[in-house]
Amino acid sequence: MRLLSHNVGRWTVLGIAFTAIVIAAPHEQGDTEKSVHSPAPAREDGAASTRASQHPQEVAYVELERLKRPMPEAGGEVGNVFGATSWYVPPPPPPPAPPPVPTAPPLPFTYLGRYEDAPTSLVILVKGDRMYTVSAGDVIEDTYRIELVTPAAVELTYLPLNIKQSLRTGEAS
């Protein structure tokens, strides 16, 4: 019981102190957006008026309109603060591959046969429905030159790229 009465006493003292502070605080009415210097109440003696003119009371000014203004953009929209953040930076793309080395197309000829006359050896080649009888040094359609004729193969050069190609004859040497 003694503990309860002790706590009640403390609360009573706190309540009285709070009431005294509220009563002692000056209350202003009117425009709260501007700082107002309130003059001291007029008294019969001049000491109170001189004291009030030396230390005017100021009312705090809260700029509520600043809360209504939009904030300046600080670099875009605010993201999800709970989202995953990754610091991964993808590697730069690989440099482009060099262009492919030009190559000759596959040989358009088919070996048909060979004819040997004492100093020269003739070869019969077929391309589509055309037949060519050629020997070493001959040029076919300004595209292929016959370099060498052997029993096992015919050596040709693709002239636009100067690439050598070989056509197998199927005969044993």
C-alpha positions in Angstrom: 0.0 0.0 0.0 2.9 2.3 0.8 4.3 1.7 -2.7 1.1 2.7 -4.4 0.7 5.9 -2.4 4.4 6.8 -3.2 3.8 6.4 -7.0 0.5 8.4 -6.9 2.4 11.2 -5.2 5.0 11.3 -8.0 2.3 11.4 -10.7 0.6 14.2 -8.9 3.8 16.2 -8.8 4.4 15.6 -12.5 0.9 16.6 -13.4 1.2 19.9 -11.4 4.5 20.6 -13.1 3.1 20.0 -16.5 0.1 22.2 -15.8 2.3 25.0 -14.7 4.4 24.8 -17.9 1.3 24.9 -20.1 -0.2 27.9 -18.2 3.1 29.8 -18.2 3.7 29.3 -22.0 2.5 32.3 -24.1 -0.3 31.5 -26.5 -0.5 33.4 -29.8 -3.5 33.6 -32.0 -3.6 34.7 -35.6 -1.3 33.9 -38.5 1.1 31.1 -37.6 3.1 31.3 -40.8 4.9 34.5 -40.0 7.3 35.3 -37.1 5.5 37.6 -34.7 7.1 39.6 -32.0 4.5 40.0 -29.3 4.8 43.1 -27.2 4.7 42.8 -23.5 1.5 43.7 -21.8 1.2 47.3 -20.8 1.8 48.0 -17.1 1.7 51.0 -15.0 5.4 50.9 -14.3 7.9 51.5 -17.1 10.3 48.6 -16.1 8.2 46.0 -17.7 7.9 47.8 -21.0 11.6 48.4 -21.3 12.3 44.7 -20.5 9.9 43.6 -23.3 11.4 45.9 -25.9 14.9 44.5 -25.2 13.9 40.8 -25.4 10.9 40.4 -27.8 9.3 36.9 -27.8 9.5 35.1 -31.1 7.1 32.5 -32.3 8.6 29.5 -34.2 7.8 29.3 -37.9 7.2 25.9 -39.5 7.4 25.9 -43.3 4.7 23.4 -44.0 4.5 24.3 -47.7 7.9 22.8 -48.3 6.5 19.4 -47.4 3.9 19.8 -50.2 6.5 20.6 -52.9 7.9 17.7 -55.0 11.4 16.9 -54.3 13.9 17.5 -57.2 14.8 14.4 -59.1 18.0 12.9 -57.8 18.7 10.7 -60.8 15.5 8.9 -61.6 12.9 6.8 -59.9 13.5 5.1 -56.6 13.9 1.4 -57.1 12.8 -1.5 -54.9 15.0 -1.3 -51.8 14.4 -4.9 -51.0 15.2 -6.2 -54.5 18.4 -8.1 -55.4 21.3 -5.9 -56.5 23.9 -7.3 -58.8 27.3 -5.7 -59.4 28.0 -8.0 -62.4 29.3 -6.3 -65.4 29.2 -8.4 -68.6 32.5 -8.7 -70.4 32.9 -6.8 -73.6 31.9 -8.6 -76.7 34.6 -10.5 -78.5 36.2 -8.8 -81.5 34.7 -9.7 -84.8 36.1 -12.7 -86.5 38.4 -12.1 -89.4 36.7 -12.6 -92.8 37.1 -16.2 -94.1 40.0 -16.9 -96.4 38.7 -17.0 -100.0 38.7 -20.5 -101.5 38.0 -21.9 -104.9 34.7 -23.5 -105.6 34.6 -27.2 -106.0 35.7 -28.4 -109.4 32.7 -28.4 -111.8 34.4 -31.0 -114.1 34.1 -34.8 -114.3 36.9 -36.9 -115.7 35.8 -38.8 -118.8 39.0 -40.3 -120.1 42.5 -39.7 -121.5 44.0 -39.9 -125.0 47.7 -40.1 -125.5 49.4 -39.1 -128.7 53.2 -39.5 -128.6 54.3 -36.1 -127.4 51.1 -34.9 -125.8 48.5 -36.3 -123.4 44.9 -35.2 -123.9 42.3 -35.3 -121.2 38.5 -35.3 -121.8 36.6 -33.4 -119.1 32.8 -32.9 -118.9 31.0 -29.9 -117.3 27.2 -30.2 -117.5 26.4 -31.0 -121.2 29.7 -29.6 -122.5 32.8 -31.7 -123.3 36.4 -30.3 -123.2 39.4 -32.0 -124.7 42.4 -30.3 -123.1 46.2 -30.7 -122.5 48.7 -29.0 -120.1 48.7 -25.2 -120.5 45.1 -24.9 -121.9 42.6 -22.5 -120.3 38.9 -23.5 -119.9 36.3 -20.6 -119.9 39.0 -18.1 -118.7 38.6 -19.7 -115.3 40.7 -22.9 -115.1 44.1 -23.6 -116.5 45.4 -27.1 -116.9 48.8 -27.3 -115.2 49.8 -31.0 -115.3 48.3 -34.2 -116.6 49.3 -37.5 -114.9 47.7 -41.0 -115.1 46.4 -40.5 -111.5 45.2 -36.9 -111.6 44.7 -33.7 -113.5 46.2 -30.6 -111.8 44.1 -27.4 -112.5 44.5 -23.7 -111.3 41.5 -21.6 -110.4 42.6 -18.4 -112.0 40.6 -15.7 -110.1 42.3 -16.7 -106.8 45.3 -18.5 -108.2 44.5 -21.7 -106.2 45.6 -25.1 -107.3 43.1 -28.0 -107.3 43.4 -31.6 -108.3 40.9 -33.9 -110.1 41.4 -37.6 -109.5 41.2 -39.8 -112.5 40.8 -43.1 -110.8 43.6 -44.7 -112.9 46.7 -46.2 -111.3 50.0 -44.5 -112.0 
